[in-house]
Amino acid sequence: MKSYGEEMAPLFSRLLMQREFAQHAILHQINERLKTSSSALVLSAQEFSNFERAALALKDLWSARRRIQDKRYGTCVGCGEAIDLLRLHATPTTEYCTACQDRHDDQAPATQTRQTSHA
């Protein structure tokens, strides 16, 4: 298994920043729609869902960027082992290795389970 190394920080920082820009664009679109709407307090169910997903994704992205700064990125918060590099490429905001993610998902109530990736 290949794992993350600090020399990869610039690459993953750029990847996270690109995803962050995409989420900001979604929020900006919704904000612009609200500015031009006759009823600024009305969001469609889809817009509300998009807004909620973008906000959660930004939270996860900021958390991942903080872990890079703190030199904790790529280390599972569950067991302390390295997270597989392929997993980080696929889901760069993940906090867990595959085994701990499975345990975490099994313990979470079905209504509160959400993906760690908002790509």
N, C-alpha and C positions, 0 to 999 in steps of 0.2 A: 504494500500500500504506500503510495506517495502521499506526503503530508505537506502542509503549508509551512513555509519558512519566511522569516522577516524580510528577506530579499524580494518576496512577492508582494509586499505591502503596497507599493505604487500601482501595480497591476490591479489588485483587488480594490484599492481605493478608487481608481478610475471606474471600474465596473460598478461599484456601489453608487458613485456619483452619477453615472449615466442613468441608472435605474431611479435614482432620486429625482433627476430632472424630468423623467417620464411621469413620475407621480405628481410632481409639481404642475406639470402641463395639464393633467386631468383635473386637479383642483382649480387651476386657472380657468379652464373651460367652464366648469360649473359656476365659478364666481362670475364670469362674464355673462353667462346665461341668466344668473340671478339679477345682475345689474340691469339687463335689458328687459326683464320680465315685468309684466304689469303687476304681478303679485310676487314680490321678492321672497316671500316665505314659502313658496310652493316648489318642492322638488318632486320629480317623478320618482317612483320606486327605484327605477334603474339608476337615476342620477344619485339618489341617496346611497344606494348600494355601491356605486362607483366611488362616491365621496368617502364612504366608510372604509372601503378596501384601500384607497390611496392613503388615507390617514394612518391606517394600521401598517401599511407597507413603509411609510416614512418613518414611523416609530421603529420598526425592525431595521431599516437601513441606518438610521442614526445610531442605534444600539450596536450594529456591526461595525460602523466606523469608529465608535468609541472603543470597541474591543481591539481594533487595529492600533489605535493610539496608545492604549494601555498594554499592548503586546500580549493580549489574551486571545486574539483572533485565531481561529483554527484549532482551538482547544475546547473540548466538550465541557459544558458547564455541569453535566451530570456525573461524569466519571473522571474527568481530567485528562483523558487520552486524546491523542491527535485525531482530528476529523479528516477523513479521506479527502484528498485533493479533488477527486472527481465530484464528490458530493458538494464541496464548496463551490466548484465551478457551476454546477447545476442549481444550487440553492445558496448563494453567497451570504444570505442573512442567517443561515442556520446556526443554532447555538449547540446542537446536539449531534453526536455521532449517530449512525443508523440504529444501533442497538438501544441507545438511550432515548432516541426519538420514538421508537416503537413503544418502549415502556411508558414514556411521557404521554403519548397518544392514548394508550390503553387506560391510563389513570384519569384522563380528562373526561368530564361528562360530555356526552355526544353533542349537546347544544353549545358547548364552549370550545370544542375542538376546531382549530383553524390551521391552515397550512402555514409553514414558516417561510414559504416563498411567495412573493407577490410580484413576480417578474412580469 
